[in-house]
Amino acid sequence: MLRSCTAALRTLRALRGRREGASPAARDPVLARRWFSTEKVIPKDYALPNSSWSKDLRLLFDQFMKKCEDGSWERLPSYKNPKLVKEQLSQAQLFTRGYEDGLGFEYVIFYNDDEKRTVCLFQGGPYLQGVPGFLHGGAIATMIDATVGMCAAIPGGIVMTANLNINFKRPIPLCSVVVINSQLDKIEGRKFFLSCTVRSVDEKILYSEATGLFIKLDPEKSLI
């Protein structure tokens, strides 16, 4: 598994090297289209399969897409810069989408409205290494926060993390696939209480458990 990560990393570095010295537009096709075209740019949905996805991740993706056919589950799109949808130029971008394909956070989140549950299929790339050969704890904490937060945000609107308590049971091998399952447990006013587990693809290994408290914000009030 680590050999495949190393090979993918070398390939991506080689491709990057070929583009060094090129203009910004040559390095970024989206930017080039913005400069030289009047057509509306359709942002890339990063929650779709790419060449770096492993067989396990693709298989799980296909299984959940099948569940979406009857409307019980919904795949949630993910964009590097959500503001791009509103055609607002900005240097800001989503933290988990700041890496090239295969190097960092590869994931897709599905939501079940009846069960008030989100499931994230996550593959951590070689740039997320902590202890050699294993995923950094901060990387899985990031994905737990993203998955639990989405579970609160869909029914609650604008929410922010107030508390996130994670128990790390076992280290996660680098470039492996895990399933992050989040559940909305209860709502008390503006408070959303959630729980979460991180398991192996076959669900036999429990990697982490977490609980979270998210607070619903008033969009009319400034956070500053």
Accessible surface in RSA format (square Angstrom, percent):
REM  Atomic radii and reference values for relative SASA: ProtOr
REM  Chains: A
REM  Algorithm: Lee & Richards
REM  Probe-radius: 1.40
REM  Slices: 20
REM RES _ NUM      All-atoms   Total-Side   Main-Chain    Non-polar    All polar
REM                ABS   REL    ABS   REL    ABS   REL    ABS   REL    ABS   REL
RES MET A   1   132.94  68.8  84.29  55.8  48.64 115.8  88.66  75.4  44.27  58.7
RES LEU A   2    89.62  49.9  86.98  62.2   2.64   6.6  87.12  61.2   2.50   6.7
RES ARG A   3   214.02  89.9 206.45 105.2   7.56  18.0  80.73 110.3 133.29  80.8
RES SER A   4    70.41  59.5  56.53  75.5  13.87  32.0  53.16 113.2  17.25  24.2
RES CYS A   5     9.81   7.4   6.62   7.4   3.19   7.5   6.93  17.6   2.88   3.1
RES THR A   6    58.95  41.9  56.61  57.4   2.34   5.6  34.35  46.1  24.60  37.2
RES ALA A   7    55.42  51.0  50.62  78.1   4.80  10.9  53.94  76.0   1.48   3.9
RES ALA A   8    39.90  36.7  31.60  48.8   8.31  18.9  39.12  55.1   0.78   2.1
RES LEU A   9    25.58  14.2  25.58  18.3   0.00   0.0  25.58  18.0   0.00   0.0
RES ARG A  10   165.94  69.7 159.61  81.4   6.33  15.1  52.65  72.0 113.29  68.7
RES THR A  11    79.83  56.8  74.41  75.4   5.42  12.9  53.28  71.6  26.54  40.1
RES LEU A  12    30.15  16.8  30.02  21.5   0.13   0.3  30.08  21.1   0.07   0.2
RES ARG A  13   132.86  55.8 124.44  63.4   8.42  20.0  41.68  57.0  91.18  55.3
RES ALA A  14    51.92  47.7  37.06  57.2  14.86  33.8  49.15  69.2   2.77   7.3
RES LEU A  15    79.43  44.2  78.26  56.0   1.16   2.9  78.28  55.0   1.15   3.1
RES ARG A  16    87.60  36.8  87.00  44.3   0.60   1.4  39.65  54.2  47.95  29.1
RES GLY A  17    36.99  45.6   0.00   N/A  36.99  45.6  22.99  63.1  14.01  31.4
RES ARG A  18   189.22  79.4 151.10  77.0  38.12  90.8  64.88  88.7 124.34  75.4
RES ARG A  19    96.49  40.5  93.37  47.6   3.12   7.4  42.13  57.6  54.35  32.9
RES GLU A  20   129.14  74.1 105.04  79.5  24.10  57.4  37.42  72.4  91.73  74.9
RES GLY A  21    83.59 103.1   0.00   N/A  83.59 103.1  42.55 116.8  41.04  91.9
RES ALA A  22    34.94  32.1  20.29  31.3  14.64  33.3  30.04  42.3   4.90  13.0
RES SER A  23    59.90  50.6  47.09  62.9  12.81  29.5  42.81  91.2  17.10  24.0
RES PRO A  24    65.30  47.6  63.36  57.8   1.94   7.0  64.84  53.5   0.46   2.9
RES ALA A  25     9.95   9.2   8.33  12.9   1.62   3.7   8.33  11.7   1.62   4.3
RES ALA A  26    67.26  61.8  32.41  50.0  34.85  79.3  45.16  63.6  22.10  58.6
RES ARG A  27   105.54  44.3  95.51  48.7  10.03  23.9  30.54  41.7  74.99  45.5
RES ASP A  28    60.59  42.4  59.01  58.7   1.58   3.7  16.10  37.9  44.49  44.4
RES PRO A  29    84.10  61.3  79.58  72.5   4.53  16.5  83.70  69.1   0.40   2.5
RES VAL A  30    48.32  31.8  48.32  43.7   0.00   0.0  48.32  42.0   0.00   0.0
RES LEU A  31    50.34  28.0  48.74  34.9   1.60   4.0  50.33  35.3   0.01   0.0
RES ALA A  32    24.97  23.0  23.99  37.0   0.97   2.2  24.07  33.9   0.90   2.4
RES ARG A  33   112.51  47.2 109.68  55.9   2.83   6.7  58.84  80.4  53.67  32.5
RES ARG A  34    70.96  29.8  46.14  23.5  24.82  59.1  18.65  25.5  52.32  31.7
RES TRP A  35   137.36  55.1 104.41  50.5  32.95  77.4  91.24  48.6  46.12  74.8
RES PHE A  36   161.86  81.0 125.78  77.9  36.08  93.9 133.68  81.0  28.18  80.6
RES SER A  37    44.43  37.5  24.89  33.2  19.55  45.0  23.96  51.0  20.47  28.7
RES THR A  38   148.06 105.3 111.82 113.4  36.24  86.4  88.51 118.9  59.55  90.0
RES GLU A  39   138.65  79.6 123.93  93.8  14.72  35.1  45.48  88.0  93.17  76.1
RES LYS A  40   154.28  75.3 125.34  76.9  28.94  68.9  76.80  69.1  77.47  82.5
RES VAL A  41    21.29  14.0   8.66   7.8  12.63  30.4  12.12  10.5   9.17  24.9
RES ILE A  42   146.91  83.6 130.38  97.1  16.53  39.8 131.13  94.4  15.78  42.8
RES PRO A  43    26.53  19.3  18.47  16.8   8.05  29.3  20.33  16.8   6.20  38.5
RES LYS A  44   101.05  49.3  87.11  53.4  13.94  33.2  71.66  64.5  29.39  31.3
RES ASP A  45    23.68  16.6  15.58  15.5   8.10  19.2  11.32  26.6  12.36  12.3
RES TYR A  46    38.08  17.8  34.62  19.7   3.46   9.0  17.79  13.4  20.30  25.0
RES ALA A  47     0.22   0.2   0.22   0.3   0.00   0.0   0.22   0.3   0.00   0.0
RES LEU A  48    76.30  42.5  72.46  51.8   3.84   9.6  72.46  50.9   3.84  10.3
RES PRO A  49    48.60  35.4  26.07  23.8  22.53  81.9  26.07  21.5  22.53 140.0
RES ASN A  50    26.54  18.3  18.72  18.1   7.82  18.8  21.38  51.4   5.16   5.0
RES SER A  51   114.25  96.5  78.11 104.2  36.14  83.3  51.33 109.3  62.92  88.2
RES SER A  52    31.45  26.6   9.07  12.1  22.38  51.6  19.46  41.4  11.99  16.8
RES TRP A  53    10.84   4.3   0.02   0.0  10.82  25.4   0.02   0.0  10.82  17.6
RES SER A  54    40.03  33.8  30.02  40.1  10.01  23.1  39.79  84.7   0.24   0.3
RES LYS A  55   184.05  89.8 175.15 107.5   8.90  21.2 120.28 108.3  63.77  67.9
RES ASP A  56    70.41  49.3  68.92  68.6   1.49   3.5   2.67   6.3  67.74  67.6
RES LEU A  57     0.00   0.0   0.00   0.0   0.00   0.0   0.00   0.0   0.00   0.0
RES ARG A  58    96.47  40.5  96.46  49.2   0.00   0.0  35.28  48.2  61.18  37.1
RES LEU A  59   103.07  57.4  99.85  71.4   3.22   8.1 102.69  72.1   0.39   1.0
RES LEU A  60    17.22   9.6  17.22  12.3   0.00   0.0  17.22  12.1   0.00   0.0
RES PHE A  61    14.48   7.2  14.48   9.0   0.00   0.0  14.48   8.8   0.00   0.0
RES ASP A  62    86.65  60.7  78.76  78.4   7.89  18.6  24.94  58.7  61.71  61.5
RES GLN A  63    86.00  48.1  78.69  57.5   7.32  17.4  32.93  70.1  53.07  40.3
RES PHE A  64    18.79   9.4  18.79  11.6   0.00   0.0  18.79  11.4   0.00   0.0
RES MET A  65    68.91  35.7  65.27  43.2   3.64   8.7  65.51  55.7   3.40   4.5
RES LYS A  66   139.95  68.3 131.75  80.8   8.20  19.5  85.36  76.8  54.59  58.2
RES LYS A  67    94.20  46.0  86.51  53.1   7.68  18.3  58.53  52.7  35.67  38.0
RES CYS A  68    26.19  19.8  13.89  15.5  12.30  28.9  13.84  35.1  12.35  13.3
RES GLU A  69   128.80  73.9  88.76  67.1  40.04  95.3  47.33  91.5  81.47  66.5
RES ASP A  70   116.61  81.7  76.36  76.0  40.25  95.2  49.14 115.7  67.47  67.3
RES GLY A  71    63.88  78.8   0.00   N/A  63.88  78.8  33.09  90.8  30.79  68.9
RES SER A  72    43.15  36.5  32.19  43.0  10.96  25.2  33.24  70.8   9.91  13.9
RES TRP A  73    18.00   7.2  13.41   6.5   4.60  10.8   2.90   1.5  15.10  24.5
RES GLU A  74    98.52  56.6  96.36  72.9   2.16   5.1  34.14  66.0  64.38  52.6
RES ARG A  75    50.78  21.3  39.20  20.0  11.58  27.6   5.33   7.3  45.44  27.5
RES LEU A  76    21.81  12.1  20.03  14.3   1.78   4.5  20.03  14.1   1.78   4.8
RES PRO A  77    67.45  49.2  50.84  46.3  16.60  60.3  50.84  42.0  16.60 103.2
RES SER A  78    14.94  12.6   9.79  13.1   5.15  11.9  13.41  28.6   1.53   2.1
RES TYR A  79    60.84  28.4  57.07  32.5   3.77   9.8  24.90  18.7  35.94  44.3
RES LYS A  80    68.08  33.2  66.25  40.7   1.83   4.4  25.79  23.2  42.29  45.0
RES ASN A  81    21.70  15.0  20.22  19.5   1.48   3.6   9.29  22.4  12.41  12.0
RES PRO A  82    74.57  54.3  69.47  63.3   5.10  18.5  69.73  57.6   4.83  30.0
RES LYS A  83   104.37  50.9 102.84  63.1   1.53   3.6  55.29  49.8  49.07  52.3
RES LEU A  84    30.44  17.0  28.36  20.3   2.08   5.2  28.36  19.9   2.08   5.6
RES VAL A  85    77.70  51.1  64.10  58.0  13.60  32.8  65.30  56.7  12.40  33.6
RES LYS A  86   153.43  74.9 128.89  79.1  24.53  58.4  80.24  72.2  73.19  78.0
RES GLU A  87   104.69  60.1  82.26  62.2  22.43  53.4  29.74  57.5  74.94  61.2
RES GLN A  88    90.38  50.5  85.63  62.6   4.75  11.3  31.55  67.2  58.82  44.6
RES LEU A  89   140.97  78.5 110.26  78.9  30.71  77.2 111.82  78.5  29.15  78.4
RES SER A  90    47.40  40.1  15.80  21.1  31.60  72.8  17.04  36.3  30.36  42.5
RES GLN A  91   183.58 102.7 156.06 114.1  27.52  65.5  67.41 143.5 116.17  88.1
RES ALA A  92    62.84  57.8  49.34  76.1  13.50  30.7  59.88  84.3   2.96   7.8
RES GLN A  93    91.31  51.1  64.94  47.5  26.37  62.8  21.67  46.1  69.63  52.8
RES LEU A  94    69.34  38.6  64.35  46.0   4.99  12.6  68.84  48.3   0.50   1.3
RES PHE A  95   130.79  65.4 119.30  73.9  11.48  29.9 125.99  76.4   4.80  13.7
RES THR A  96     9.38   6.7   8.28   8.4   1.10   2.6   6.72   9.0   2.67   4.0
RES ARG A  97     7.89   3.3   4.69   2.4   3.20   7.6   5.03   6.9   2.86   1.7
RES GLY A  98    37.01  45.6   0.00   N/A  37.01  45.6   6.66  18.3  30.35  68.0
RES TYR A  99    71.37  33.3  56.82  32.3  14.55  37.9  34.01  25.6  37.36  46.1
RES GLU A 100    59.66  34.3  49.22  37.2  10.44  24.9  39.57  76.5  20.10  16.4
RES ASP A 101    42.13  29.5  36.84  36.7   5.29  12.5  13.51  31.8  28.62  28.5
RES GLY A 102     7.33   9.0   0.00   N/A   7.33   9.0   1.71   4.7   5.62  12.6
RES LEU A 103     2.30   1.3   2.30   1.6   0.00   0.0   2.30   1.6   0.00   0.0
RES GLY A 104     0.61   0.8   0.00   N/A   0.61   0.8   0.00   0.0   0.61   1.4
RES PHE A 105     9.78   4.9   3.01   1.9   6.77  17.6   3.01   1.8   6.77  19.4
RES GLU A 106     9.26   5.3   9.26   7.0   0.00   0.0   0.51   1.0   8.74   7.1
RES TYR A 107    10.27   4.8  10.27   5.8   0.00   0.0   4.83   3.6   5.44   6.7
RES VAL A 108     0.35   0.2   0.00   0.0   0.35   0.8   0.35   0.3   0.00   0.0
RES ILE A 109     9.91   5.6   8.78   6.5   1.13   2.7   8.78   6.3   1.13   3.1
RES PHE A 110     0.00   0.0   0.00   0.0   0.00   0.0   0.00   0.0   0.00   0.0
RES TYR A 111     7.55   3.5   6.20   3.5   1.34   3.5   5.97   4.5   1.58   1.9
RES ASN A 112     5.33   3.7   5.33   5.1   0.00   0.0   0.00   0.0   5.33   5.1
RES ASP A 113    79.87  55.9  78.57  78.2   1.31   3.1  28.83  67.8  51.05  50.9
RES ASP A 114   129.49  90.7  97.05  96.6  32.44  76.7  31.65  74.5  97.85  97.6
RES GLU A 115    82.62  47.4  70.81  53.6  11.80  28.1  38.61  74.7  44.01  35.9
RES LYS A 116    70.35  34.3  70.17  43.1   0.17   0.4  46.37  41.7  23.98  25.5
RES ARG A 117    52.86  22.2  52.86  26.9   0.00   0.0  10.11  13.8  42.75  25.9
RES THR A 118     0.00   0.0   0.00   0.0   0.00   0.0   0.00   0.0   0.00   0.0
RES VAL A 119     2.14   1.4   2.14   1.9   0.00   0.0   2.14   1.9   0.00   0.0
RES CYS A 120     0.00   0.0   0.00   0.0   0.00   0.0   0.00   0.0   0.00   0.0
RES LEU A 121     0.00   0.0   0.00   0.0   0.00   0.0   0.00   0.0   0.00   0.0
RES PHE A 122     1.21   0.6   1.11   0.7   0.10   0.3   1.11   0.7   0.10   0.3
RES GLN A 123    11.93   6.7  11.92   8.7   0.01   0.0   0.35   0.8  11.58   8.8
RES GLY A 124     2.26   2.8   0.00   N/A   2.26   2.8   0.54   1.5   1.72   3.8
RES GLY A 125     1.84   2.3   0.00   N/A   1.84   2.3   1.84   5.0   0.00   0.0
RES PRO A 126    21.57  15.7  10.50   9.6  11.07  40.2  10.50   8.7  11.07  68.8
RES TYR A 127    84.76  39.6  55.95  31.8  28.81  75.0  52.95  39.8  31.81  39.2
RES LEU A 128    11.83   6.6   7.88   5.6   3.95   9.9  11.83   8.3   0.00   0.0
RES GLN A 129    83.76  46.8  62.65  45.8  21.12  50.3   5.98  12.7  77.79  59.0
RES GLY A 130    29.87  36.8   0.00   N/A  29.87  36.8  12.68  34.8  17.20  38.5
RES VAL A 131   109.01  71.7 101.57  92.0   7.44  17.9 104.65  90.9   4.36  11.8
RES PRO A 132   108.53  79.1  96.54  88.0  11.99  43.6  97.01  80.1  11.52  71.6
RES GLY A 133    14.17  17.5   0.00   N/A  14.17  17.5   7.31  20.1   6.85  15.3
RES PHE A 134    70.49  35.3  70.49  43.7   0.00   0.0  70.49  42.7   0.00   0.0
RES LEU A 135    16.11   9.0   2.97   2.1  13.14  33.0   2.97   2.1  13.14  35.4
RES HIS A 136    96.99  53.0  95.30  66.2   1.69   4.3  63.63  65.6  33.36  38.8
RES GLY A 137    33.25  41.0   0.00   N/A  33.25  41.0  23.99  65.8   9.25  20.7
RES GLY A 138    35.66  44.0   0.00   N/A  35.66  44.0  29.61  81.3   6.05  13.5
RES ALA A 139     7.78   7.2   2.73   4.2   5.06  11.5   5.67   8.0   2.12   5.6
RES ILE A 140     5.22   3.0   5.22   3.9   0.00   0.0   5.22   3.8   0.00   0.0
RES ALA A 141    25.48  23.4  24.43  37.7   1.06   2.4  24.77  34.9   0.71   1.9
RES THR A 142    33.90  24.1  26.60  27.0   7.30  17.4  16.59  22.3  17.31  26.2
RES MET A 143     0.00   0.0   0.00   0.0   0.00   0.0   0.00   0.0   0.00   0.0
RES ILE A 144     0.14   0.1   0.14   0.1   0.00   0.0   0.14   0.1   0.00   0.0
RES ASP A 145    48.96  34.3  47.29  47.1   1.68   4.0   8.17  19.2  40.80  40.7
RES ALA A 146    32.86  30.2  19.00  29.3  13.86  31.5  29.81  42.0   3.06   8.1
RES THR A 147     0.00   0.0   0.00   0.0   0.00   0.0   0.00   0.0   0.00   0.0
RES VAL A 148     0.99   0.7   0.99   0.9   0.00   0.0   0.99   0.9   0.00   0.0
RES GLY A 149    10.65  13.1   0.00   N/A  10.65  13.1  10.36  28.4   0.29   0.7
RES MET A 150    71.43  37.0  68.52  45.3   2.91   6.9  57.55  48.9  13.88  18.4
RES CYS A 151     0.61   0.5   0.01   0.0   0.60   1.4   0.00   0.0   0.61   0.7
RES ALA A 152     0.00   0.0   0.00   0.0   0.00   0.0   0.00   0.0   0.00   0.0
RES ALA A 153    31.01  28.5  25.41  39.2   5.60  12.7  25.48  35.9   5.53  14.6
RES ILE A 154    69.53  39.6  40.01  29.8  29.52  71.1  46.59  33.6  22.93  62.2
RES PRO A 155    53.19  38.8  12.63  11.5  40.56 147.4  22.47  18.6  30.72 191.0
RES GLY A 156     1.60   2.0   0.00   N/A   1.60   2.0   1.42   3.9   0.17   0.4
RES GLY A 157    41.93  51.7   0.00   N/A  41.93  51.7  36.87 101.2   5.06  11.3
RES ILE A 158    95.37  54.3  86.94  64.8   8.43  20.3  92.23  66.4   3.14   8.5
RES VAL A 159    23.68  15.6   4.94   4.5  18.75  45.2   4.94   4.3  18.75  50.8
RES MET A 160   101.18  52.4  96.22  63.7   4.96  11.8  92.24  78.4   8.94  11.8
RES THR A 161    60.81  43.3  31.91  32.4  28.90  68.9  25.09  33.7  35.72  54.0
RES ALA A 162    58.62  53.9  18.12  28.0  40.50  92.1  26.77  37.7  31.85  84.4
RES ASN A 163    82.59  57.0  77.41  74.8   5.18  12.5  18.18  43.8  64.41  62.3
RES LEU A 164    51.52  28.7  21.57  15.4  29.95  75.3  21.57  15.1  29.95  80.6
RES ASN A 165    84.13  58.0  78.83  76.2   5.30  12.8  11.86  28.5  72.27  69.9
RES ILE A 166    32.73  18.6  11.79   8.8  20.93  50.5  11.79   8.5  20.93  56.8
RES ASN A 167    80.21  55.3  76.47  73.9   3.74   9.0  12.50  30.1  67.71  65.4
RES PHE A 168   111.98  56.0  80.46  49.8  31.51  82.0  80.48  48.8  31.50  90.1
RES LYS A 169   107.45  52.4  76.82  47.1  30.63  72.9  34.34  30.9  73.11  77.9
RES ARG A 170   138.42  58.1 131.25  66.9   7.17  17.1  36.59  50.0 101.83  61.7
RES PRO A 171    86.59  63.1  70.10  63.9  16.49  59.9  81.21  67.1   5.38  33.4
RES ILE A 172     9.12   5.2   7.38   5.5   1.74   4.2   7.38   5.3   1.74   4.7
RES PRO A 173    49.18  35.8  48.03  43.8   1.15   4.2  48.03  39.7   1.15   7.1
RES LEU A 174     7.37   4.1   6.59   4.7   0.78   1.9   6.60   4.6   0.76   2.1
RES CYS A 175    17.42  13.2  10.08  11.2   7.34  17.3   6.85  17.3  10.57  11.4
RES SER A 176    17.49  14.8  12.69  16.9   4.80  11.1  14.83  31.6   2.66   3.7
RES VAL A 177    10.69   7.0   1.93   1.8   8.76  21.1   1.93   1.7   8.76  23.7
RES VAL A 178     1.27   0.8   1.27   1.2   0.00   0.0   1.27   1.1   0.00   0.0
RES VAL A 179    19.64  12.9  18.63  16.9   1.01   2.4  18.63  16.2   1.01   2.7
RES ILE A 180     0.00   0.0   0.00   0.0   0.00   0.0   0.00   0.0   0.00   0.0
RES ASN A 181    47.12  32.5  43.29  41.8   3.83   9.2   9.63  23.2  37.48  36.2
RES SER A 182     0.03   0.0   0.00   0.0   0.03   0.1   0.03   0.1   0.00   0.0
RES GLN A 183    61.34  34.3  61.27  44.8   0.07   0.2  30.28  64.5  31.05  23.6
RES LEU A 184    17.78   9.9   7.59   5.4  10.19  25.6   7.59   5.3  10.19  27.4
RES ASP A 185    82.00  57.4  47.82  47.6  34.18  80.8  27.00  63.5  55.00  54.9
RES LYS A 186   105.90  51.7  97.64  59.9   8.26  19.7  62.45  56.2  43.45  46.3
RES ILE A 187    88.53  50.4  59.60  44.4  28.93  69.7  59.60  42.9  28.93  78.5
RES GLU A 188    88.06  50.6  76.39  57.8  11.67  27.8  36.69  71.0  51.36  41.9
RES GLY A 189    71.59  88.3   0.00   N/A  71.59  88.3  44.24 121.4  27.35  61.2
RES ARG A 190   138.59  58.2 134.35  68.5   4.24  10.1  61.82  84.5  76.78  46.5
RES LYS A 191    96.64  47.1  96.64  59.3   0.00   0.0  40.67  36.6  55.97  59.6
RES PHE A 192     7.60   3.8   7.60   4.7   0.00   0.0   7.60   4.6   0.00   0.0
RES PHE A 193    53.21  26.6  53.21  33.0   0.00   0.0  53.21  32.3   0.00   0.0
RES LEU A 194     3.55   2.0   0.00   0.0   3.55   8.9   0.00   0.0   3.55   9.6
RES SER A 195    36.54  30.9  35.81  47.8   0.74   1.7  23.06  49.1  13.48  18.9
RES CYS A 196     5.17   3.9   0.11   0.1   5.06  11.9   1.70   4.3   3.48   3.7
RES THR A 197    39.71  28.2  39.61  40.2   0.10   0.2  32.70  43.9   7.01  10.6
RES VAL A 198     0.30   0.2   0.30   0.3   0.00   0.0   0.30   0.3   0.00   0.0
RES ARG A 199    82.19  34.5  82.19  41.9   0.00   0.0  15.93  21.8  66.25  40.2
RES SER A 200    11.76   9.9  11.74  15.7   0.02   0.0  11.76  25.0   0.00   0.0
RES VAL A 201    49.13  32.3  35.71  32.3  13.42  32.3  35.71  31.0  13.42  36.4
RES ASP A 202    87.43  61.2  61.31  61.0  26.13  61.8  40.00  94.1  47.43  47.3
RES GLU A 203   116.10  66.7 105.36  79.7  10.73  25.6  22.10  42.7  94.00  76.7
RES LYS A 204   174.01  84.9 137.44  84.3  36.58  87.1  88.29  79.5  85.73  91.3
RES ILE A 205    53.36  30.4  50.35  37.5   3.01   7.3  53.36  38.4   0.00   0.0
RES LEU A 206    42.27  23.5  34.78  24.9   7.49  18.8  34.78  24.4   7.49  20.2
RES TYR A 207    15.88   7.4  15.88   9.0   0.00   0.0   3.24   2.4  12.64  15.6
RES SER A 208     1.05   0.9   1.05   1.4   0.00   0.0   0.00   0.0   1.05   1.5
RES GLU A 209    62.39  35.8  61.74  46.7   0.66   1.6  13.48  26.1  48.91  39.9
RES ALA A 210     6.27   5.8   0.35   0.5   5.92  13.5   3.08   4.3   3.19   8.4
RES THR A 211    73.68  52.4  73.25  74.3   0.42   1.0  61.41  82.5  12.27  18.5
RES GLY A 212     5.28   6.5   0.00   N/A   5.28   6.5   2.00   5.5   3.28   7.3
RES LEU A 213    37.69  21.0  37.49  26.8   0.21   0.5  37.49  26.3   0.21   0.6
RES PHE A 214     5.48   2.7   5.48   3.4   0.00   0.0   5.48   3.3   0.00   0.0
RES ILE A 215    37.20  21.2  37.20  27.7   0.00   0.0  37.20  26.8   0.00   0.0
RES LYS A 216    88.97  43.4  88.62  54.4   0.35   0.8  36.79  33.1  52.18  55.6
RES LEU A 217    28.79  16.0  25.05  17.9   3.74   9.4  26.19  18.4   2.61   7.0
RES ASP A 218    61.70  43.2  50.21  50.0  11.49  27.2  24.64  58.0  37.06  37.0
RES PRO A 219    97.79  71.3  63.51  57.9  34.27 124.6  69.65  57.5  28.14 174.9
RES GLU A 220   157.06  90.2 123.04  93.1  34.02  81.0  50.84  98.3 106.22  86.7
RES LYS A 221   147.76  72.1 135.14  82.9  12.62  30.0  82.86  74.6  64.90  69.1
RES SER A 222    91.72  77.5  54.02  72.1  37.70  86.8  51.41 109.5  40.31  56.5
RES LEU A 223   127.85  71.2  88.25  63.1  39.59  99.5  93.42  65.6  34.42  92.6
RES ILE A 224   203.13 115.6 145.86 108.7  57.28 138.0 173.72 125.1  29.41  79.8
END  Absolute sums over single chains surface
CHAIN  1 A    13220.7      10649.7       2570.9       7584.5       5636.1
END  Absolute sums over all chains
TOTAL         13220.7      10649.7       2570.9       7584.5       5636.1
